[in-house]
Amino acid sequence: MTTNSLPRHIYWSCREKASVDENDTNQKKWLLEQTLVQGTMTDIRRLDLSAVEDALPSLRLPRHVMALWKDYFERRHSHAVSQANP
C-alpha cells in the first residue's frame, strides 16, 4: 500500500495526521481534487500531470478550476504538435 501524508492545508478538517492510499482509486481521485483546489504551487508541481489529465473528466472541480486545467492541457498539446511539425 502506497500512502501519501497530507499537509494541513489540503486536509484541514481533521486533527489527526491524514494520509491517502494511492492504490485506492477513489482516494487518489479525492487527493487530485483537493490538491487542484486547495493546494499550493509546490503541491501541484508534485502531481503527475498525466494522471491529472486522465482523471480530469471525472473530477468534481469548480468550473473555473476545470476550465483552467482544460485550457492548460489543450495548450500543452497544441504546443507539442507545433513543435513536432515545424
Secondary structure, DSSP 8 states (H G I E B T S, - for coil): --EEE--TTTS-S-SS--EEETTSHHHHHHHHHHHHHH--HHHHHTS-HHHHHHHGGG----HHHHHHHHHHHHHHHHHHHHHH--
